[in-house]
């Protein structure tokens, strides 16, 4: 007996008529990505620092474009209904690989970007400065050194 929850967890399969346009759209987006990546490698700006930054970003975007293509083309094929081949195992792998693409985006485009690293480090140093100026974390400003073994608090209640 199929319940509403079972129908929600395992929706109806994607038919061949639905998957064929998705396949052509994904191939078209691959071609479009290659054209954009080729245009990004020939920058119009001649300043060296901008060219270096664009060059690194272009390499990361090309890698991500190939990673998306490598995951989504076989993923679309896995959703086709083939009588001779059981592709249900690949569907689970496709879901796992597709979810890890977000981690790759953060690592490659985030951590790989100099501006992102500087912004994160600046925010971290600002947080540390604020943290160690508070009374609860660094009480040494309000203490007297007495006998070498313990500290006595002054102004404990501010």
DSSP file (Angstrom, degrees, kcal/mol; ACC not computed):
  #  RESIDUE AA STRUCTURE BP1 BP2  ACC     N-H-->O    O-->H-N    N-H-->O    O-->H-N    TCO  KAPPA ALPHA  PHI   PSI    X-CA   Y-CA   Z-CA
    1    1 A X              0   0    0      0, 0.0     2,-0.5     0, 0.0     0, 0.0   0.000 360.0 360.0 360.0 128.6    0.0    0.0    0.0
    2    2 A X        -     0   0    0      4,-0.1     2,-0.2     3,-0.0     0, 0.0  -0.784 360.0-162.8 -93.2 124.5    1.4    3.4   -1.0
    3    3 A X     >  -     0   0    0     -2,-0.5     4,-2.0     1,-0.1     5,-0.2  -0.467  35.2-102.5 -97.2 174.7    1.0    6.2    1.4
    4    4 A X  H  > S+     0   0    0      1,-0.2     4,-1.7     2,-0.2     5,-0.1   0.876 122.3  52.7 -65.0 -36.0    1.3    9.9    0.8
    5    5 A X  H  > S+     0   0    0      2,-0.2     4,-2.6     1,-0.2     5,-0.2   0.913 108.1  50.2 -67.3 -41.9    4.7    9.9    2.5
    6    6 A X  H  > S+     0   0    0      1,-0.2     4,-2.2     2,-0.2    -1,-0.2   0.903 111.0  49.2 -62.5 -40.0    6.0    7.1    0.2
    7    7 A X  H  < S+     0   0    0     -4,-2.0    -1,-0.2     1,-0.2    -2,-0.2   0.834 112.6  48.5 -67.9 -31.1    4.7    8.9   -2.9
    8    8 A X  H  < S+     0   0    0     -4,-1.7     3,-0.4    -5,-0.2    -2,-0.2   0.887 113.6  45.3 -75.6 -38.7    6.4   12.1   -1.7
    9    9 A X  H  < S+     0   0    0     -4,-2.6     2,-0.5     1,-0.3    -2,-0.2   0.843 123.7  33.9 -73.7 -33.5    9.8   10.4   -0.9
   10   10 A X  S  < S-     0   0    0     -4,-2.2    -1,-0.3    -5,-0.2     3,-0.1  -0.742  84.0-169.8-123.2  82.5    9.8    8.5   -4.2
   11   11 A X        -     0   0    0     -2,-0.5     3,-0.1    -3,-0.4    -3,-0.1  -0.140  39.4 -72.6 -68.6 168.7    8.2   10.6   -6.9
   12   12 A X        -     0   0    0      1,-0.1    -1,-0.2    -5,-0.1     3,-0.1  -0.249  60.8 -97.5 -60.0 148.3    7.3    9.3  -10.3
   13   13 A X        -     0   0    0      1,-0.1     2,-0.4    -3,-0.1    -1,-0.1  -0.264  36.9-104.4 -68.1 153.5   10.2    8.7  -12.6
   14   14 A X        -     0   0    0     65,-0.3    67,-0.2    -3,-0.1    -1,-0.1  -0.667  40.1-133.8 -77.9 127.7   11.2   11.2  -15.2
   15   15 A X     >  -     0   0    0     -2,-0.4     4,-2.0    65,-0.1     3,-0.4  -0.312  19.1-109.0 -80.7 167.5   10.1   10.1  -18.6
   16   16 A X  H  > S+     0   0    0      1,-0.2     4,-2.0     2,-0.2    -1,-0.1   0.851 118.6  58.2 -63.1 -34.8   12.3   10.1  -21.7
   17   17 A X  H  > S+     0   0    0      1,-0.2     4,-0.7     2,-0.2    -1,-0.2   0.826 110.9  42.5 -66.7 -30.5   10.2   12.9  -23.2
   18   18 A X  H  > S+     0   0    0     -3,-0.4     4,-1.0     2,-0.1    -2,-0.2   0.831 114.2  50.3 -82.2 -33.2   11.0   15.1  -20.1
   19   19 A X  H  X S+     0   0    0     -4,-2.0     4,-2.2     1,-0.2    -2,-0.2   0.792  98.0  67.1 -77.8 -27.8   14.7   14.1  -20.0
   20   20 A X  H  X S+     0   0    0     -4,-2.0     4,-2.1     1,-0.2     5,-0.2   0.932 102.4  44.6 -63.4 -47.5   15.5   14.8  -23.6
   21   21 A X  H  X S+     0   0    0     -4,-0.7     4,-2.5     1,-0.2    -1,-0.2   0.892 112.3  54.0 -63.1 -35.5   15.0   18.6  -23.5
   22   22 A X  H  X S+     0   0    0     -4,-1.0     4,-2.3     1,-0.2    -1,-0.2   0.893 107.4  51.2 -62.5 -38.4   17.0   18.7  -20.2
   23   23 A X  H  X S+     0   0    0     -4,-2.2     4,-2.2     2,-0.2    -2,-0.2   0.933 112.0  45.1 -63.8 -46.1   19.8   16.9  -22.0
   24   24 A X  H  X S+     0   0    0     -4,-2.1     4,-2.4     1,-0.2    -2,-0.2   0.869 112.6  51.7 -67.8 -35.6   19.9   19.4  -24.8
   25   25 A X  H  X S+     0   0    0     -4,-2.5     4,-2.4     2,-0.2    -1,-0.2   0.910 110.6  48.3 -65.3 -41.3   19.6   22.3  -22.4
   26   26 A X  H  X S+     0   0    0     -4,-2.3     4,-1.8     2,-0.2    -2,-0.2   0.887 111.7  48.7 -69.1 -37.1   22.6   21.0  -20.4
   27   27 A X  H  X S+     0   0    0     -4,-2.2     4,-2.2     2,-0.2    -1,-0.2   0.908 111.9  50.4 -66.4 -40.3   24.7   20.5  -23.6
   28   28 A X  H  X S+     0   0    0     -4,-2.4     4,-2.4     1,-0.2    -2,-0.2   0.893 109.5  50.0 -62.9 -39.5   23.8   24.0  -24.7
   29   29 A X  H  X S+     0   0    0     -4,-2.4     4,-2.4     2,-0.2    -1,-0.2   0.844 107.8  54.6 -69.0 -31.6   24.8   25.4  -21.3
   30   30 A X  H  X S+     0   0    0     -4,-1.8     4,-2.2     2,-0.2    -2,-0.2   0.937 109.8  46.1 -63.5 -46.0   28.1   23.5  -21.6
   31   31 A X  H  X S+     0   0    0     -4,-2.2     4,-2.1     1,-0.2    -2,-0.2   0.917 112.8  50.5 -62.5 -42.6   28.8   25.1  -24.9
   32   32 A X  H  X S+     0   0    0     -4,-2.4     4,-2.2     1,-0.2    -1,-0.2   0.892 109.6  51.0 -62.0 -40.4   27.8   28.5  -23.5
   33   33 A X  H  X S+     0   0    0     -4,-2.4     4,-2.7     2,-0.2    -1,-0.2   0.888 108.6  51.2 -64.7 -39.9   30.1   28.0  -20.5
   34   34 A X  H  X S+     0   0    0     -4,-2.2     4,-2.3     2,-0.2    -2,-0.2   0.907 110.0  49.7 -64.8 -40.6   33.0   27.1  -22.8
   35   35 A X  H  X S+     0   0    0     -4,-2.1     4,-2.0     2,-0.2    -2,-0.2   0.922 112.7  47.2 -63.0 -43.5   32.5   30.3  -24.8
   36   36 A X  H  X S+     0   0    0     -4,-2.2     4,-2.1     2,-0.2    -2,-0.2   0.915 111.6  50.5 -64.9 -42.9   32.4   32.4  -21.6
   37   37 A X  H  X S+     0   0    0     -4,-2.7     4,-1.2     1,-0.2    -1,-0.2   0.890 110.1  50.2 -63.5 -38.4   35.5   30.7  -20.3
   38   38 A X  H  < S+     0   0    0     -4,-2.3     4,-0.4     1,-0.2    -1,-0.2   0.887 111.3  48.8 -66.3 -37.2   37.3   31.4  -23.5
   39   39 A X  H >< S+     0   0    0     -4,-2.0     3,-0.8     1,-0.2    -2,-0.2   0.838 107.5  55.4 -70.4 -31.7   36.3   35.0  -23.4
   40   40 A X  H 3< S+     0   0    0     -4,-2.1    -1,-0.2     1,-0.2     3,-0.2   0.766  98.7  61.8 -72.0 -24.2   37.4   35.4  -19.8
   41   41 A X  T 3< S+     0   0    0     -4,-1.2     2,-0.6     1,-0.2    -1,-0.2   0.640  99.2  58.1 -78.4 -11.9   40.9   34.2  -20.7
   42   42 A X  S <  S-     0   0    0     -3,-0.8    -1,-0.2    -4,-0.4     2,-0.0  -0.723  83.1-165.1-114.2  80.5   41.4   37.2  -23.0
   43   43 A X        -     0   0    0     -2,-0.6    -3,-0.1    -3,-0.2     8,-0.0  -0.323  21.1-147.5 -70.4 147.6   40.9   40.1  -20.7
   44   44 A X  S    S+     0   0    0     -2,-0.0     2,-0.4     2,-0.0    -1,-0.1   0.667  79.7  83.1 -83.6 -18.8   40.3   43.6  -22.1
   45   45 A X        -     0   0    0      1,-0.1    -2,-0.1     2,-0.1     0, 0.0  -0.708  62.4-162.3 -89.1 136.9   42.1   45.2  -19.2
   46   46 A X        +     0   0    0     -2,-0.4     2,-0.2     4,-0.0    -1,-0.1   0.362  49.3 119.0-103.1   4.8   45.8   45.3  -19.4
   47   47 A X     >  -     0   0    0      1,-0.1     4,-2.2     2,-0.0     5,-0.2  -0.546  61.9-138.1 -72.9 136.2   46.7   46.0  -15.7
   48   48 A X  H  > S+     0   0    0     -2,-0.2     4,-2.5     1,-0.2     5,-0.2   0.882  98.1  50.9 -65.7 -41.6   48.7   43.1  -14.3
   49   49 A X  H  > S+     0   0    0      1,-0.2     4,-1.9     2,-0.2    -1,-0.2   0.885 113.0  46.1 -67.5 -36.8   47.0   42.8  -10.9
   50   50 A X  H  > S+     0   0    0      2,-0.2     4,-2.7     1,-0.2     5,-0.2   0.900 112.2  51.3 -69.8 -40.0   43.5   42.6  -12.5
   51   51 A X  H  X S+     0   0    0     -4,-2.2     4,-2.4     2,-0.2    -2,-0.2   0.903 109.8  49.9 -63.7 -41.1   44.8   40.1  -15.1
   52   52 A X  H  X S+     0   0    0     -4,-2.5     4,-2.0     2,-0.2    -1,-0.2   0.918 112.6  46.8 -63.7 -42.6   46.2   37.9  -12.4
   53   53 A X  H  X S+     0   0    0     -4,-1.9     4,-2.1     1,-0.2    -2,-0.2   0.921 114.6  46.5 -65.6 -43.4   43.0   38.0  -10.4
   54   54 A X  H  X S+     0   0    0     -4,-2.7     4,-2.6     1,-0.2    -1,-0.2   0.859 108.8  56.4 -66.2 -34.8   40.9   37.2  -13.5
   55   55 A X  H  X S+     0   0    0     -4,-2.4     4,-2.0    -5,-0.2    -1,-0.2   0.927 109.6  44.2 -64.5 -45.3   43.2   34.4  -14.5
   56   56 A X  H  X S+     0   0    0     -4,-2.0     4,-1.9     2,-0.2    -2,-0.2   0.914 115.5  47.7 -65.3 -42.7   42.8   32.6  -11.2
   57   57 A X  H  X S+     0   0    0     -4,-2.1     4,-2.6     1,-0.2    -2,-0.2   0.883 110.1  53.4 -65.5 -37.4   39.1   33.1  -11.1
   58   58 A X  H  X S+     0   0    0     -4,-2.6     4,-2.5     2,-0.2    -1,-0.2   0.909 107.5  50.3 -64.5 -41.9   38.8   32.0  -14.8
   59   59 A X  H  X S+     0   0    0     -4,-2.0     4,-2.2     1,-0.2    -1,-0.2   0.911 112.2  47.5 -62.1 -41.1   40.6   28.7  -14.0
   60   60 A X  H  X S+     0   0    0     -4,-1.9     4,-2.5     2,-0.2    -2,-0.2   0.905 111.8  49.7 -67.4 -40.4   38.3   28.1  -11.1
   61   61 A X  H  X S+     0   0    0     -4,-2.6     4,-2.4     2,-0.2    -2,-0.2   0.889 110.6  50.4 -65.6 -38.1   35.2   28.8  -13.1
   62   62 A X  H  X S+     0   0    0     -4,-2.5     4,-2.3     2,-0.2    -2,-0.2   0.917 111.1  48.8 -64.1 -42.7   36.4   26.5  -15.9
   63   63 A X  H  X S+     0   0    0     -4,-2.2     4,-2.4     1,-0.2    -2,-0.2   0.926 112.7  47.4 -63.0 -43.9   37.0   23.7  -13.4
   64   64 A X  H  X S+     0   0    0     -4,-2.5     4,-2.9     2,-0.2     5,-0.2   0.877 109.7  53.7 -66.1 -36.2   33.6   24.2  -11.8
   65   65 A X  H  X S+     0   0    0     -4,-2.4     4,-2.2     1,-0.2    -1,-0.2   0.921 111.5  45.0 -62.8 -43.2   32.0   24.2  -15.3
   66   66 A X  H  X S+     0   0    0     -4,-2.3     4,-2.8     2,-0.2    -2,-0.2   0.868 112.3  52.5 -68.0 -35.3   33.6   20.9  -16.1
   67   67 A X  H  X S+     0   0    0     -4,-2.4     4,-1.5     2,-0.2    -2,-0.2   0.927 110.1  47.8 -66.2 -43.7   32.7   19.5  -12.7
   68   68 A X  H  X S+     0   0    0     -4,-2.9     4,-3.2     2,-0.2     5,-0.3   0.923 114.3  47.3 -60.6 -43.3   29.0   20.5  -13.2
   69   69 A X  H  X S+     0   0    0     -4,-2.2     4,-1.9     1,-0.2     5,-0.4   0.919 109.6  53.1 -63.9 -43.1   29.1   18.9  -16.7
   70   70 A X  H  < S+     0   0    0     -4,-2.8     4,-0.3     1,-0.2    -1,-0.2   0.763 118.5  36.2 -64.6 -24.9   30.8   15.8  -15.3
   71   71 A X  H  X S+     0   0    0     -4,-1.5     4,-1.3    -3,-0.2    -2,-0.2   0.863 119.4  44.4 -92.9 -42.7   28.0   15.4  -12.7
   72   72 A X  H  X S+     0   0    0     -4,-3.2     4,-2.7    -5,-0.2     5,-0.2   0.852 105.9  55.9 -80.3 -34.6   24.9   16.6  -14.5
   73   73 A X  H  X S+     0   0    0     -4,-1.9     4,-1.9    -5,-0.3    -1,-0.2   0.970 115.7  38.3 -63.6 -51.5   25.3   14.9  -17.9
   74   74 A X  H  > S+     0   0    0     -5,-0.4     4,-2.1    -4,-0.3    -1,-0.2   0.836 114.1  58.8 -65.5 -28.1   25.6   11.4  -16.4
   75   75 A X  H  X S+     0   0    0     -4,-1.3     4,-0.9     2,-0.2    -2,-0.2   0.910 106.5  46.0 -65.2 -41.2   22.9   12.4  -13.9
   76   76 A X  H  < S+     0   0    0     -4,-2.7     3,-0.4     1,-0.2     4,-0.4   0.884 112.1  51.3 -68.1 -37.3   20.4   13.2  -16.6
   77   77 A X  H >< S+     0   0    0     -4,-1.9     3,-1.3     1,-0.2    -2,-0.2   0.871 104.4  58.4 -65.6 -35.3   21.3    9.9  -18.3
   78   78 A X  H 3< S+     0   0    0     -4,-2.1    -1,-0.2     1,-0.3    -2,-0.2   0.781 100.1  57.4 -66.1 -25.8   20.7    8.1  -15.0
   79   79 A X  T 3< S+     0   0    0     -4,-0.9   -65,-0.3    -3,-0.4    -1,-0.3   0.565  84.6 103.4 -83.1  -6.8   17.1    9.4  -14.8
   80   80 A X  S <  S-     0   0    0     -3,-1.3     2,-0.9    -4,-0.4     7,-0.2  -0.462  79.6-118.3 -71.8 147.5   16.2    7.9  -18.2
   81   81 A X        +     0   0    0    -67,-0.2     2,-0.5    -2,-0.1   -65,-0.1  -0.781  39.5 174.3 -89.2 106.0   14.2    4.7  -18.1
   82   82 A X        -     0   0    0     -2,-0.9     5,-0.2     3,-0.4     3,-0.0  -0.957  24.2-155.7-114.1 130.5   16.2    2.0  -19.7
   83   83 A X  S    S+     0   0    0     -2,-0.5    -1,-0.1     1,-0.2     3,-0.0   0.796  92.4  46.8 -74.5 -27.6   14.9   -1.6  -19.6
   84   84 A X  S    S+     0   0    0      1,-0.1     2,-0.4     2,-0.0    -1,-0.2   0.739 110.1  51.3 -88.9 -22.4   18.3   -3.2  -19.9
   85   85 A X        -     0   0    0      2,-0.0     2,-0.7    -3,-0.0    -3,-0.4  -0.951  67.0-145.3-123.8 133.9   20.3   -1.3  -17.3
   86   86 A X        +     0   0    0     -2,-0.4     3,-0.3     1,-0.1     4,-0.1  -0.866  23.2 171.1 -95.3 112.5   19.4   -0.6  -13.7
   87   87 A X     >  +     0   0    0     -2,-0.7     4,-1.3    -7,-0.2     3,-0.1   0.127  42.4 109.5-108.6  19.0   20.7    2.9  -12.9
   88   88 A X  H  > S+     0   0    0      1,-0.2     4,-1.2     2,-0.2    -1,-0.2   0.855  77.0  55.4 -67.0 -33.0   19.2    3.4   -9.5
   89   89 A X  H  > S+     0   0    0     -3,-0.3     4,-1.7     1,-0.2    -1,-0.2   0.881 105.3  52.4 -64.9 -37.3   22.6    3.2   -7.8
   90   90 A X  H  > S+     0   0    0      1,-0.2     4,-3.0     2,-0.2    -1,-0.2   0.824 100.8  62.4 -68.1 -29.6   24.0    5.9  -10.0
   91   91 A X  H  X S+     0   0    0     -4,-1.3     4,-2.0     2,-0.2    -1,-0.2   0.902 104.4  47.2 -62.3 -39.6   21.1    8.2   -9.0
   92   92 A X  H  X S+     0   0    0     -4,-1.2     4,-2.0     2,-0.2    -1,-0.2   0.914 112.8  48.9 -67.1 -42.2   22.2    8.0   -5.4
   93   93 A X  H  X S+     0   0    0     -4,-1.7     4,-3.0     1,-0.2     5,-0.3   0.891 108.7  54.3 -63.4 -38.6   25.8    8.8   -6.4
   94   94 A X  H  X S+     0   0    0     -4,-3.0     4,-2.7     1,-0.2    -1,-0.2   0.915 107.6  49.8 -60.6 -42.8   24.5   11.7   -8.5
   95   95 A X  H  X S+     0   0    0     -4,-2.0     4,-1.7     2,-0.2    -1,-0.2   0.896 112.9  46.7 -64.0 -39.5   22.7   13.2   -5.5
   96   96 A X  H  X S+     0   0    0     -4,-2.0     4,-1.7     2,-0.2    -2,-0.2   0.948 115.1  45.0 -67.2 -48.4   25.8   12.9   -3.4
   97   97 A X  H  X S+     0   0    0     -4,-3.0     4,-0.7     1,-0.2    -2,-0.2   0.894 112.4  52.6 -63.0 -39.4   28.2   14.4   -6.0
   98   98 A X  H >< S+     0   0    0     -4,-2.7     3,-0.6    -5,-0.3     4,-0.5   0.869 108.6  49.9 -65.8 -36.3   25.7   17.1   -6.8
   99   99 A X  H >< S+     0   0    0     -4,-1.7     3,-0.7     1,-0.2     4,-0.5   0.831 107.0  55.0 -72.1 -30.0   25.5   18.1   -3.1
  100  100 A X  H 3X S+     0   0    0     -4,-1.7     4,-1.8     1,-0.2    -1,-0.2   0.598  87.4  79.8 -78.9  -9.8   29.3   18.2   -2.8
  101  101 A X  H <X S+     0   0    0     -4,-0.7     4,-2.2    -3,-0.6    -1,-0.2   0.868  87.8  58.1 -62.3 -34.8   29.5   20.7   -5.7
  102  102 A X  H <> S+     0   0    0     -3,-0.7     4,-2.2    -4,-0.5    -1,-0.2   0.885 103.9  50.7 -62.1 -38.7   28.5   23.4   -3.2
  103  103 A X  H  > S+     0   0    0     -4,-0.5     4,-2.6     1,-0.2    -1,-0.2   0.901 109.2  51.5 -64.7 -39.9   31.5   22.6   -1.0
  104  104 A X  H  X S+     0   0    0     -4,-1.8     4,-3.0     2,-0.2     5,-0.4   0.884 107.9  52.6 -64.2 -37.4   33.8   22.8   -4.1
  105  105 A X  H  X>S+     0   0    0     -4,-2.2     4,-2.1     2,-0.2     5,-0.9   0.934 111.3  45.6 -63.7 -45.4   32.3   26.2   -4.9
  106  106 A X  I  X>S+     0   0    0     -4,-2.2     5,-1.8     3,-0.2     4,-0.9   0.922 117.8  43.8 -64.4 -43.0   33.1   27.5   -1.4
  107  107 A X  I  <>S+     0   0    0     -4,-2.6     5,-0.8     3,-0.2    -2,-0.2   0.929 123.0  34.2 -69.6 -44.1   36.6   26.1   -1.4
  108  108 A X  I  <5S+     0   0    0     -4,-3.0    -3,-0.2    -5,-0.2    -2,-0.2   0.943 130.9  28.0 -80.2 -48.5   37.6   27.1   -5.0
  109  109 A X  I  <5S+     0   0    0     -4,-2.1    -3,-0.2    -5,-0.4     7,-0.2   0.785 130.6  37.8 -86.4 -26.4   35.8   30.4   -5.4
  110  110 A X  I ><<S+     0   0    0     -5,-0.9     3,-1.2    -4,-0.9     7,-0.3   0.954 127.1  27.4 -85.3 -68.1   35.8   31.4   -1.8
  111  111 A X  I 3 <S+     0   0    0     -5,-1.8    -3,-0.2     1,-0.3    -4,-0.1   0.794 119.2  59.4 -68.0 -28.0   39.0   30.3   -0.2
  112  112 A X  T 3 <S+     0   0    0     -5,-0.8     2,-0.4    -6,-0.3    -1,-0.3   0.641  90.0  87.1 -74.6 -13.2   40.8   30.6   -3.6
  113  113 A X    <>  -     0   0    0     -3,-1.2     4,-2.1     1,-0.1     5,-0.2  -0.747  69.1-149.2 -91.8 131.8   39.9   34.3   -3.8
  114  114 A X  H  > S+     0   0    0     -2,-0.4     4,-2.4     1,-0.2     5,-0.2   0.884  98.8  53.2 -64.5 -39.2   42.3   36.7   -2.2
  115  115 A X  H  > S+     0   0    0      2,-0.2     4,-2.2     1,-0.2    -1,-0.2   0.895 108.4  49.7 -65.3 -39.8   39.5   39.2   -1.4
  116  116 A X  H  > S+     0   0    0     -6,-0.2     4,-2.5     2,-0.2     5,-0.2   0.928 111.2  48.9 -64.0 -45.6   37.5   36.5    0.3
  117  117 A X  H  X S+     0   0    0     -4,-2.1     4,-2.6    -7,-0.3     5,-0.2   0.916 112.0  48.5 -61.7 -43.3   40.4   35.4    2.5
  118  118 A X  H  X S+     0   0    0     -4,-2.4     4,-2.5     2,-0.2    -1,-0.2   0.898 111.9  49.3 -64.8 -39.7   41.2   39.0    3.4
  119  119 A X  H  X S+     0   0    0     -4,-2.2     4,-2.1     2,-0.2    -2,-0.2   0.917 113.3  46.2 -65.8 -42.5   37.6   39.7    4.4
  120  120 A X  H  X S+     0   0    0     -4,-2.5     4,-2.3     2,-0.2    -2,-0.2   0.923 114.4  47.5 -66.8 -43.3   37.3   36.6    6.5
  121  121 A X  H  X S+     0   0    0     -4,-2.6     4,-2.7    -5,-0.2     5,-0.2   0.895 111.0  51.3 -65.6 -39.2   40.6   37.3    8.2
  122  122 A X  H  X S+     0   0    0     -4,-2.5     4,-2.1    -5,-0.2    -1,-0.2   0.916 112.1  46.6 -63.3 -42.1   39.7   40.9    8.9
  123  123 A X  H  X S+     0   0    0     -4,-2.1     4,-2.1     2,-0.2    -2,-0.2   0.885 112.6  50.7 -66.9 -37.6   36.4   39.8   10.4
  124  124 A X  H  X S+     0   0    0     -4,-2.3     4,-2.5     2,-0.2    -2,-0.2   0.915 111.2  47.0 -66.2 -44.1   38.2   37.1   12.5
  125  125 A X  H  X S+     0   0    0     -4,-2.7     4,-2.4     2,-0.2    -2,-0.2   0.880 111.4  51.7 -66.7 -36.6   40.8   39.6   13.8
  126  126 A X  H  X S+     0   0    0     -4,-2.1     4,-2.1    -5,-0.2    -1,-0.2   0.900 110.7  49.0 -63.9 -40.2   38.0   42.1   14.7
  127  127 A X  H  X S+     0   0    0     -4,-2.1     4,-2.6     2,-0.2    -2,-0.2   0.912 111.3  49.0 -65.1 -43.3   36.2   39.3   16.5
  128  128 A X  H  X S+     0   0    0     -4,-2.5     4,-2.4     2,-0.2    -2,-0.2   0.902 110.3  50.9 -64.0 -40.5   39.3   38.3   18.5
  129  129 A X  H  X S+     0   0    0     -4,-2.4     4,-0.7     1,-0.2    -1,-0.2   0.918 113.8  44.5 -62.8 -42.8   40.0   41.9   19.4
  130  130 A X  H  X S+     0   0    0     -4,-2.1     4,-0.6     1,-0.2     3,-0.4   0.880 112.6  53.3 -67.2 -38.3   36.4   42.3   20.7
  131  131 A X  H >< S+     0   0    0     -4,-2.6     3,-0.8     1,-0.2     6,-0.3   0.908 109.9  45.1 -65.7 -44.0   36.6   39.0   22.5
  132  132 A X  H 3< S+     0   0    0     -4,-2.4    -1,-0.2     1,-0.2    -2,-0.2   0.548 106.2  60.6 -83.6  -5.6   39.8   39.7   24.4
  133  133 A X  H 3< S+     0   0    0     -4,-0.7    -1,-0.2    -3,-0.4    -2,-0.2   0.578  85.3  98.0 -89.7 -11.1   38.6   43.2   25.4
  134  134 A X  S <X S-     0   0    0     -3,-0.8     4,-1.6    -4,-0.6    -3,-0.0  -0.402  78.2-127.1 -77.4 156.7   35.6   41.9   27.3
  135  135 A X  T  4 S+     0   0    0      1,-0.2     7,-0.1     2,-0.2    -1,-0.1   0.810 102.3  55.6 -74.4 -31.9   35.7   41.4   31.1
  136  136 A X  T  4 S+     0   0    0      1,-0.2     3,-0.3     2,-0.1    -1,-0.2   0.878 113.5  38.2 -72.6 -36.2   34.6   37.8   31.2
  137  137 A X  T  4 S+     0   0    0     -6,-0.3     2,-0.5     1,-0.2    -2,-0.2   0.884 127.6  29.2 -84.4 -39.6   37.3   36.4   28.8
  138  138 A X    ><  +     0   0    0     -4,-1.6     3,-0.8    -7,-0.2    -1,-0.2  -0.706  63.4 161.4-123.4  78.5   40.3   38.5   29.9
  139  139 A X  G >   +     0   0    0     -2,-0.5     3,-1.4    -3,-0.3    -1,-0.1   0.418  48.5 100.5 -81.0   5.8   39.9   39.4   33.6
  140  140 A X  G >  S+     0   0    0      1,-0.3     3,-1.0     2,-0.2    -1,-0.2   0.745  72.9  63.7 -66.1 -21.6   43.5   40.2   34.1
  141  141 A X  G <  S+     0   0    0     -3,-0.8    -1,-0.3     1,-0.2    -2,-0.1   0.799 107.3  42.8 -67.8 -26.8   42.8   44.0   33.8
  142  142 A X  G <  S+     0   0    0     -3,-1.4    12,-3.1    -4,-0.1     2,-0.3   0.096 100.3  89.8-108.9  21.8   40.7   43.8   37.0
  143  143 A X  E <   -A  153   0A   0     -3,-1.0     2,-0.4    10,-0.2    10,-0.2  -0.833  59.2-144.4-120.2 156.6   42.9   41.6   39.2
  144  144 A X  E     -A  152   0A   0      8,-1.7     8,-1.4    -2,-0.3     2,-0.6  -0.963  21.2-128.6-114.7 136.0   45.6   42.1   41.7
  145  145 A X  E     +A  151   0A   0     -2,-0.4     6,-0.2     1,-0.2    -2,-0.0  -0.751  39.2 166.7 -81.4 120.4   48.5   39.7   41.9
  146  146 A X        -     0   0    0      4,-1.1    -1,-0.2    -2,-0.6     5,-0.1   0.884  62.1  -6.5-105.4 -71.8   48.6   38.9   45.7
  147  147 A X  S    S-     0   0    0      3,-0.5     4,-0.1     0, 0.0    -2,-0.1   0.258  92.3 -99.5-119.3  13.5   50.7   35.9   46.8
  148  148 A X  S    S+     0   0    0      2,-0.4     3,-0.1     1,-0.0    -3,-0.0   0.300 112.3  66.8  90.2 -11.7   51.9   34.2   43.6
  149  149 A X  S    S+     0   0    0      1,-0.2     2,-0.3     0, 0.0    -1,-0.0   0.670 101.3  20.8-115.0 -23.8   49.2   31.5   43.8
  150  150 A X        -     0   0    0      2,-0.0    -4,-1.1     0, 0.0    -3,-0.5  -0.944  61.2-129.3-146.0 164.5   45.9   33.2   43.2
  151  151 A X  E     -A  145   0A   0     -2,-0.3     2,-0.4    -6,-0.2    -6,-0.2  -0.899  14.7-147.7-113.8 144.3   44.2   36.3   41.8
  152  152 A X  E     -A  144   0A   0     -8,-1.4    -8,-1.7    -2,-0.4     2,-0.4  -0.941  20.3-129.8-110.1 135.8   41.7   38.5   43.6
  153  153 A X  E     -A  143   0A   0     -2,-0.4     2,-0.4   -10,-0.2     3,-0.3  -0.679  17.3-165.3 -87.9 131.9   39.1   40.1   41.5
  154  154 A X  S    S+     0   0    0    -12,-3.1     4,-0.1    -2,-0.4   -12,-0.0  -0.849  77.4  13.0-102.5 150.9   38.3   43.8   41.8
  155  155 A X  S >  S+     0   0    0     -2,-0.4     3,-1.5     1,-0.1    -1,-0.2   0.901  72.8 164.2  53.8  47.6   35.1   45.1   40.3
  156  156 A X  T 3  S+     0   0    0     -3,-0.3    -1,-0.1     1,-0.3    -2,-0.1   0.883  77.0  42.6 -64.0 -37.5   33.7   41.7   39.8
  157  157 A X  T 3         0   0    0      1,-0.0    -1,-0.3     0, 0.0    -2,-0.1   0.107 360.0 360.0 -96.2  22.1   30.2   43.1   39.3
  158  158 A X    <         0   0    0     -3,-1.5    -2,-0.1    -4,-0.1    -3,-0.1   0.447 360.0 360.0  69.4 360.0   31.5   45.9   37.1
